[in-house]
Amino acid sequence: MGYWVVADPELARQVMLDPGTFRPDNALVAHTPLSIKALRVLSAVGFALPPTLANNGGSSHRAIRAAVARFFSPARVAAVEPLARSLNAERVAAAQERLAAGERVDLVQAVAAEPPALVVLHLLGLAADVPALKGWSLDSLELFWGWPDEDRQLELAHSAAEFYTWLRARTREAAGLFGVLVDLGLSEEEVCAVTYFLLIAGQETTTQLISTAFQRTLGRTFDASAEVEAVLREASSVPTWRRVTAAPTTIGDTELPANAPVLLGLTGHGGPADLAFGVGIHRCLGAGLARLEARVALECAADLLRDVRLVEEPPMIDLLSFRAPRRLLVRTRLTCTDTLSS
């Protein structure tokens, strides 16, 4: 893949705690170089991602992070639990009705998809077309962390351009988070860069975390909090992240040259659950929110998950830094002689 891979959790932690040597400059660079046609589509809407949060190793990072962090304070996250519970309970009840009527139900779309988006929009003081936001999010993840060919890149670039245009309009309205960032003195490009991936990471990765947790708990009882920690430890929806060396250095016993792209393993290698959110100055601002939302989703869906089974092998979102079931099509459990495809 063209990366120096760091699978050892302790070494990955050391890298993230040394942002001077292992810079975040490549965090949001497209894994598959964009075609000229795709770049033209993005350029036509002024698409730009200057250093702001995840890709910012400079002095401006602290002030931007502090402004955004206020929206995800422990008190605000705790206060949003009733909303998260209501949104999940409503969707679980609707899914159970459909299952009782003999339908097959996709638990990703029916339950896991929308609550994280509605919750983060509430926290940020924003309104959006949630299906459109979900579509933009998946397309942007594929564009920047996938392996799309030129034709697919062009489709994804049009989606990203549409999302960016929406962000520019919200920046000019200066509502909610956008207003805070404008008041901070950020340029329009910088505000759009902050919100572009914040509105994706703030909800789509949580949907993927919940989807993975649902898949792992089908047909059995479980403790919701323990299951969330197990997923983060063993199969996080964000299994890797990138850094680049600022100068020749070493990781463990391995010598790396300057400008070496590094891929950090964040899950599935015996590390702590918390590593899935990163450590240091670029740790995920929504870690507490993601844990709460995943726990609430599992608690609300516990009875449903116990009483259903898959009807197909789940297709996966399988990108460089994002992995989760794309669909979890289930039906009510029947008899022990049923086959996966019946």
Helices and strands as residue ranges (DSSP letters): E 4-6, H 9-16, E 22-23, H 36-44, H 61-69, G 70-72, H 74-79, H 81-100, E 105-106, H 107-107, I 108-112, H 114-124, H 130-145, H 150-173, H 176-183, H 188-201, H 204-217, H 224-235, E 240-245, E 249-251, E 254-256, E 261-265, G 273-277, G 280-282, H 287-306, E 308-310, E 316-318, E 323-325, E 329-332
